[in-house]
């Protein structure tokens, strides 16, 4: 059984050179402070991923102009060399385009999963290694461990802050270079208190709750991004009855209740939810909440953290949303990169495009993109 490390910096060789991904938030600031407190050589990197001609300054978390300023001030205080790398084109190609295509095709993507895999532990990692780093440290709440020569990925001890879900697509090479400086016994309050005690200006900085590249509300943003890629269509009940019209599949997701724009069939009727999106006929299917329940999920493009697939019959816990609850389940089949999982009890809100991530206790086995639920 793999045992995750709560203090990963203590395990690094003295020859290690750490590139700290500094987003300008409190978590990465404390991660940088912990790295700076060691005797290891280190430098900070902040990613600039906004369009170069953007004149407005906005607080959008990990890729905004003000985030760079906050990160630079923290790095200066910690005596860390600090660099700003513009990865706008990479971010657009590897994350934003996938986000747009997903919504245009009637799915609900999670761009944070792609960003961690392709940008933060993809392009950023490769450039950091080329610049002389041996590892990259981040403020993610997660932990790594070892089983023989393999690196394992684990949940943070504080389940409320756990971010292992959005890291599940990292491969062995990426995990070998990753240092998650948070994820032990500390809570978010502990991290803020640590930042305040160190005098870091980000100690009380609020968390960004929005997608970093969305300037307005998501619906308005999608309307602009996907102009010409959606059309009006029918909203149908689960029995096939047309009950309304929709203005485009990108504006709906499985489990949605608000904003359907359809009147109740009678005053005492139960609320309707989005049960399914059908891109082949451009229809939104709605029904009662119980119609959202499913007993199995099929996921494609599945990635196993340790490389080898877990066999059919493996008992595990399955998580369907970044902040969702884990559900007891069993792997029914694993064929190539397609995995079929059956739950011990029915679950709801299995939205195509979101990630199905499997765990055994606190260890991440792997994950893939939900394709269908039944």
C-alpha distance (Angstrom), angle and dihedral (degrees) to the residues before:
residue distance angle dihedral
X1 . . .
X2 3.81 . .
X3 3.80 117.0 .
X4 3.82 114.1 -151.9
X5 3.79 120.0 -137.3
X6 3.80 118.0 -119.5
X7 3.83 91.8 -168.0
X8 3.80 104.8 39.6
X9 3.80 95.0 165.9
X10 3.81 89.8 65.7
X11 3.81 89.9 60.6
X12 3.79 98.2 55.5
X13 3.81 120.8 104.1
X14 3.80 116.5 -107.2
X15 3.81 88.4 -115.0
X16 3.82 92.2 62.4
X17 3.80 119.2 121.0
X18 3.80 113.3 -156.4
X19 3.78 125.9 -151.3
X20 3.80 106.6 -162.1
X21 3.80 115.7 -151.6
X22 3.81 101.5 -139.6
X23 3.79 113.6 -167.3
X24 3.79 95.5 176.4
X25 3.80 92.6 -107.8
X26 3.78 130.1 115.6
X27 3.82 95.7 -104.3
X28 3.79 96.7 55.9
X29 3.81 89.6 40.3
X30 3.81 91.2 58.5
X31 3.80 90.2 43.6
X32 3.81 88.0 54.4
X33 3.80 91.2 47.8
X34 3.79 91.3 52.5
X35 3.79 90.7 50.2
X36 3.82 91.6 46.8
X37 3.83 89.6 52.2
X38 3.81 90.6 62.9
X39 3.78 126.1 75.9
X40 3.80 90.7 -114.7
X41 3.76 122.6 117.8
X42 3.79 110.1 -110.3
X43 3.77 145.6 164.2
X44 3.79 134.5 -171.0
X45 3.79 127.7 -120.2
X46 3.78 126.9 -167.4
X47 3.77 120.5 -169.8
X48 3.79 119.4 -133.5
X49 3.78 107.6 -158.5
X50 3.79 104.6 159.1
X51 3.85 121.6 106.6
X52 3.78 110.6 -82.8
X53 3.80 93.6 -126.9
X54 3.80 95.8 52.5
X55 3.78 109.3 124.1
X56 3.78 99.8 -174.0
X57 3.78 123.1 88.3
X58 3.76 112.2 -139.7
X59 3.78 137.2 176.1
X60 3.78 101.9 -123.9
X61 3.77 102.2 145.1
X62 3.77 118.4 -121.9
X63 3.80 103.6 17.3
X64 3.79 108.2 35.1
X65 3.79 133.9 108.9
X66 3.81 94.1 -113.3
X67 3.82 89.9 50.0
X68 3.81 89.0 59.2
X69 3.80 90.5 52.9
X70 3.81 92.1 49.4
X71 3.80 92.2 48.2
X72 3.79 92.1 47.4
X73 3.81 91.9 52.6
X74 3.82 91.6 50.1
X75 3.80 92.0 47.4
X76 3.80 90.9 50.4
X77 3.78 91.3 50.8
X78 3.81 90.4 50.3
X79 3.83 92.3 45.7
X80 3.79 91.1 -120.1
X81 3.80 120.1 147.0
X82 3.79 106.2 -116.7
X83 3.79 131.1 -154.1
X84 3.79 133.2 -176.8
X85 3.80 116.0 -147.0
X86 3.78 120.0 -167.6
X87 3.79 108.5 -139.5
X88 3.79 96.1 164.4
X89 3.80 94.8 128.8
X90 3.81 93.5 45.3
X91 3.80 91.4 48.0
X92 3.79 91.4 49.2
X93 3.80 93.1 48.1
X94 3.79 99.2 40.7
X95 3.80 103.8 34.1
X96 3.79 115.7 11.7
X97 3.80 95.7 46.9
X98 3.81 90.6 50.4
X99 3.82 89.2 48.8
X100 3.80 92.2 51.7
X101 3.80 94.2 44.7
X102 3.79 91.4 49.9
X103 3.78 94.7 54.2
X104 3.81 91.8 42.4
X105 3.81 88.5 55.5
X106 3.80 94.3 50.3
X107 3.82 99.5 -101.8
X108 3.80 132.2 116.9
X109 3.82 109.0 -123.8
X110 3.80 127.1 -164.3
X111 3.81 106.2 -140.3
X112 3.83 92.9 -170.9
X113 3.81 89.5 67.7
X114 3.80 91.4 53.8
X115 3.80 93.3 42.3
X116 3.80 93.2 54.8
X117 3.79 93.0 46.5
X118 3.80 100.4 41.2
X119 3.80 106.5 24.7
X120 3.81 114.2 22.1
X121 3.80 95.5 34.7
X122 3.79 92.9 21.7
X123 3.79 119.0 45.5
X124 3.81 94.8 8.8
X125 3.79 93.2 49.4
X126 3.80 93.4 48.4
X127 3.80 92.4 49.2
X128 3.79 91.5 46.2
X129 3.80 90.7 52.4
X130 3.81 89.9 49.0
X131 3.82 88.4 51.6
X132 3.81 90.9 56.6
X133 3.80 103.6 -90.4
X134 3.78 121.3 135.5
X135 3.80 96.3 -167.2
X136 3.79 140.6 19.4
X137 3.81 120.9 -137.6
X138 3.79 123.2 -158.2
X139 3.79 138.9 176.8
X140 3.80 94.2 -115.5
X141 3.79 116.4 136.8
X142 3.80 98.7 -124.9
X143 3.79 139.8 97.9
X144 3.78 138.5 -137.6
X145 3.79 130.3 -147.6
X146 3.78 139.1 171.7
X147 3.77 137.0 -111.9
X148 3.78 105.9 -175.2
X149 3.80 106.3 -54.7
X150 3.82 93.1 -18.9
X151 3.79 124.8 97.9
X152 3.80 114.7 -135.6
X153 3.79 128.0 -155.6
X154 3.79 121.4 -137.5
X155 3.78 141.2 -177.9
X156 3.78 120.4 -100.5
X157 3.79 114.2 -101.9
X158 3.81 90.1 -116.1
X159 3.80 100.7 68.3
X160 3.81 91.0 -165.3
X161 3.80 90.6 64.4
X162 3.80 99.3 34.7
X163 3.82 115.3 136.7
X164 3.80 100.8 174.3
X165 3.81 87.9 109.9
X166 3.82 92.5 68.8
X167 3.82 91.7 44.6
X168 3.80 97.4 53.3
X169 3.82 94.8 106.4
X170 3.80 95.3 61.0
X171 3.79 111.8 117.5
X172 3.80 128.5 -142.0
X173 3.79 94.5 -90.5
X174 3.79 91.6 52.1
X175 3.81 93.7 45.5
X176 3.80 91.9 49.2
X177 3.79 88.3 60.4
X178 3.82 97.0 39.8
X179 3.79 123.3 102.6
X180 3.79 115.0 -172.3
X181 3.79 100.9 -164.1
X182 3.83 92.1 -172.7
X183 3.77 129.1 48.9
X184 3.79 103.1 85.7
X185 3.77 122.9 102.6
X186 3.80 94.9 -45.8
X187 3.79 122.3 112.0
X188 3.78 125.4 -153.6
X189 3.79 88.4 -97.8
X190 3.81 89.3 53.8
X191 3.80 90.9 51.6
X192 3.80 92.3 50.1
X193 3.80 90.6 47.6
X194 3.80 90.2 50.7
X195 3.79 90.8 50.2
X196 3.81 91.2 49.1
X197 3.81 92.0 48.9
X198 3.81 88.8 52.8
X199 3.79 91.3 48.8
X200 3.79 94.1 -118.8
X201 3.79 112.9 165.7
X202 3.80 92.0 -138.3
X203 3.82 94.2 61.9
X204 3.81 94.2 105.8
X205 3.80 98.2 28.1
X206 3.81 109.9 133.7
X207 3.76 119.9 -120.6
X208 3.77 119.5 -106.1
X209 3.78 110.2 -116.3
X210 3.79 97.5 -174.6
X211 3.77 136.6 73.9
X212 3.78 106.0 -84.2
X213 3.81 94.3 -129.4
X214 3.82 98.6 45.0
X215 3.81 111.7 96.3
X216 3.81 98.3 -174.6
X217 3.78 134.8 17.5
X218 3.79 113.1 -43.1
X219 3.79 95.4 -111.7
X220 3.81 93.5 53.6
X221 3.79 91.4 44.1
X222 3.79 92.9 51.9
X223 3.79 91.1 48.1
X224 3.80 89.4 59.5
X225 3.81 97.3 39.4
X226 3.79 95.5 47.1
X227 3.80 100.0 39.9
X228 3.79 107.0 154.0
X229 3.82 93.3 13.9
X230 3.81 99.1 88.7
X231 3.78 137.5 48.4
X232 3.78 139.2 -167.0
X233 3.78 116.9 -92.6
X234 3.78 146.1 155.3
X235 3.77 130.7 -59.5
X236 3.78 107.2 -147.6
X237 3.77 133.7 -171.3
X238 3.79 118.6 -123.5
X239 3.81 88.8 -98.4
X240 3.83 90.1 58.5
X241 3.80 97.7 -103.5
X242 3.79 114.0 142.6
X243 3.81 107.0 -123.3
X244 3.79 101.9 168.2
X245 3.78 149.6 -27.3
X246 3.77 130.1 -89.1
X247 3.79 128.4 -156.0
X248 3.81 97.2 -139.3
X249 3.80 140.9 -24.4
X250 3.84 93.4 -116.3
X251 3.79 89.4 71.3
X252 3.82 95.0 61.9
X253 3.77 136.5 64.7
X254 3.79 134.5 -176.0
X255 3.80 110.7 -85.0
X256 3.80 94.7 25.0
X257 3.79 116.2 142.8
X258 3.80 106.4 166.0
X259 3.78 124.3 71.4
X260 3.80 98.4 25.0
X261 3.78 91.9 129.3
X262 3.79 95.9 -145.1
X263 3.82 124.4 123.4
X264 3.82 119.1 -125.7
X265 3.79 114.2 -97.3
X266 3.82 88.6 -124.9
X267 3.82 135.4 -2.9
X268 3.81 94.1 -97.5
X269 3.82 95.8 42.0
X270 3.80 118.3 132.3
X271 3.83 116.3 -109.1
X272 3.80 116.9 -91.2
X273 3.80 123.9 -128.8
X274 3.78 132.7 -166.3
X275 3.81 104.2 -96.6
X276 3.79 100.6 173.9
X277 3.80 143.8 -7.5
X278 3.80 115.8 -137.3
X279 3.81 109.4 -162.7
X280 3.83 92.4 177.3
X281 3.83 90.2 67.4
X282 3.83 97.6 20.5
X283 3.81 92.2 -120.3
X284 3.79 135.8 143.3
X285 3.81 113.2 -145.6
X286 3.80 116.9 -151.1
X287 3.77 133.2 -176.2
X288 3.81 145.7 138.2
X289 3.79 120.8 -46.5
X290 3.80 92.7 -103.8
X291 3.81 88.8 62.8
X292 3.81 87.8 67.9
X293 3.80 91.1 66.2
X294 3.79 117.0 107.5
X295 3.78 134.9 173.9
X296 3.80 100.6 -155.6
X297 3.80 140.4 30.7
X298 3.78 132.3 -161.1
X299 3.81 118.5 -151.6
X300 3.80 128.6 -170.1
X301 3.83 133.4 -160.6
X302 3.80 85.8 37.9
X303 3.82 117.0 -174.4
X304 3.81 122.2 -161.6
X305 3.80 113.0 -150.6
X306 3.80 94.2 -143.7
X307 3.81 93.4 40.1
X308 3.80 99.5 -118.2
X309 3.80 119.2 89.8
X310 3.78 119.4 -115.8
X311 3.82 108.9 -115.9
X312 3.79 126.2 -108.5
X313 3.77 110.7 -84.1
X314 3.81 94.4 37.7
X315 3.79 110.8 145.2
X316 3.78 114.2 -136.3
X317 3.79 145.4 142.2
X318 3.80 118.4 -98.2
X319 3.80 126.0 -153.3
X320 3.81 121.3 -163.4
X321 3.81 102.7 -175.9
X322 3.79 134.8 36.2
X323 3.80 91.3 -111.4
X324 3.78 97.5 25.1
X325 3.77 128.8 117.7
X326 3.81 121.4 -97.9
X327 3.80 115.1 -111.7
X328 3.83 126.5 -153.3
X329 3.79 108.3 -110.3
X330 3.79 145.8 153.7
X331 3.80 130.4 -131.6
X332 3.80 106.7 -117.1
X333 3.80 100.0 179.7
X334 3.78 137.6 -1.8
X335 3.80 112.6 -168.1
X336 3.78 114.7 169.6
X337 3.78 107.2 -56.2
X338 3.82 94.0 -18.2
X339 3.80 118.5 93.7
X340 3.79 127.3 -175.1
X341 3.82 118.1 -157.9
X342 3.79 129.1 -171.8
X343 3.81 120.7 -157.0
X344 3.79 125.2 -136.4
X345 3.82 88.2 -132.9
X346 3.78 128.5 17.0
X347 3.81 118.2 -88.2
X348 3.79 134.6 -166.8
X349 3.80 141.5 -139.7
X350 3.80 98.0 42.5
X351 3.80 96.0 163.6
X352 3.83 119.2 -168.7
X353 3.80 109.2 -116.7
X354 3.79 94.8 33.6
X355 3.79 119.2 104.1
X356 3.78 126.5 -98.1
X357 3.81 104.8 -152.0
X358 3.80 121.9 -172.3
X359 3.79 125.6 -151.3
X360 3.76 137.9 -177.3
X361 3.79 105.3 -153.1
X362 3.83 101.9 -47.8
X363 3.80 96.7 -23.0
X364 3.79 121.3 102.2
X365 3.80 110.2 -131.3
X366 3.80 95.6 -176.4
X367 3.76 144.3 -77.2
X368 3.75 147.4 -137.0
X369 3.80 141.8 -175.1
X370 3.78 117.5 -76.7
X371 3.80 109.6 -112.2
X372 3.78 102.6 171.8
X373 3.79 142.1 -11.7
X374 3.78 130.2 -152.2
